[in-house]
Amino acid sequence: ERLAAGGLDVDVNLVRAAALLHDVAKGGPRHAEVGAALVAALGFPEVAAVIARHMDLGREDPPLDEAAIVYLADKLFRDDRLVGLEERFAVAFRRFRDDPAALAGVHRRHAAAEAIRHAVAARIDWPWSTLDPTPPPPSLTTTGATG
């Protein structure tokens, strides 16, 4: 809501619906894909599209849209506890430290979350320092945040 109030063209209801349903199939394999298919079958293709992308946006520099907002929110929580990105990704960095291909994916997803976080921070005031403060990537400090 704060991003929309600040001028971001974002469908708050779509974000809310996808945030509530993004883990509808969690616990099974490929839960993002399975959950998206379930929600699409119920007649909500836009929500399904966001759910399908909540685990991996596929790039390090995603646009600031509904899927990116749900993606970041998902990455800021461990179970039901708000955490920072470093804490959230630490387990994956350790788990895949000996698997270069998987580790590269973790780094890409972490970079995407950081990019989204900095794009959000450029638009709204948020107490990021209460999580794990990290400086913005060099590309964002020299050219400004883009979304």
N, C-alpha and C positions, 0 to 999 in steps of 0.2 A: 504494500500500500504506500509506503514512504517513497519507493522508487517511482511509482506511478504519479504520486503527488508532486514529485520533483521533475516530472516531464518525460519520464521514460514511457514509451509506447508499449505497455505490457498489460495483458489481460489478467487482472488480479484473481478473478474467479477461476481461470484456467490454472494458475499457479496453485491456488488453494486446493482445487480438486486433485491435481496431480501430486501435490505434496501429501495429501491424505491417503492416496491410493498407490503411491509408487512402490511399496513393498507388499502389495496384495498377494503376491506369489512367493514371497521370501521363504527360504527354507528348502526350496527345490532348485534343481539345476536351471540355469539361464532365467532366473526369476524376473529380470527386467523384460525380457522378450515374452515370457509366458504371461506375466501380468498385463503387459500391453495388449496382447492378443485377447485376453479375457475382457478387458475394459473396452476394446474396440468392438468385440462381439456384443457387448451390451449397448452399443450405439453411441459411444463417445470417442470418436477417432482422434480428436485434437488432444484429449487427455491421454489417450493411448500413445500418441507420438511423443509426448513429454516423458511418460513413464518408460518408454523404450530407451530413452537416452540418459536416464538418471544415473547409470553406472559409468558410462563412458561417452563423452561428447565427440570423441574421435579426433580432437585437435587441441593444441595448446593455447590457441587464441580464439575461443568461441565468442560469438556475438552475445551481448547481454540481452537475453530474451527469456521467455518462460522456462525453457529447458535448462538454461544456465542457472537460473535462480533456484530451481528445484535441485539441480546437481550440487550447487554450493551448499544449500541447506542440508542435503543428505551427507555431505562430507564434513560438516561442522558438528555432527553428532556421532557419538559412540553409544549405541543402545539408546537410552533415553536421557543422556547427559551431553550438554553442550560442551564441546572441546575445541581446541584449535586444530588447524590443518596438520601441524607437525605431529601432534599426538595421534590424530586420526590415521595418518599415513605411516606412522612408525612401524606398526605391525607388518604392513605390506612390504616396506623397505627391508625389514629383517627377514621376512618369510621368503622373499624372492632374491635375496642377495647373491645366490649362486646360480640364478637362472637369468642370464643377460636379456633374453627376449621379454620375459615377464617383467623384469625390473624396468626395462625401457617403457613398458606400458604404464607401470606405476608412476614413473617420473613424468610421463606425458599427462596422466590424469591429475597428478599433484600440480603440475605447471598450469593446467587448465583451471583448477580450483583457485590457485593464487591469482591468475589473471582476472578471473571473475570477481574475486574478493577485492582486488584493487580497482576494478571498474565500478563496483558497488560503492567502495569508499570514496571514489571521486565524485559520486552523486549525492550520497547521504552521509551524515555524521553517524558513526556507529562505534561503540567501545571495543574496537578490535584489540586494544592493548590488554583487555581482560582475558584474551585467549592467548595466542602466541605471536607476539609482534615480530614481523619480519619486514624488512624494507621492500618497497615496490621493486619489481624487476627493472633493470636499466632502461629497457625500451619504454617503460611507462614514465620514468622520471625525466627522460630527455624529450619525449615527443608528446606527452600527455596521454591520459587514459582514453582509449577508444572502446567502443562497445559494439 
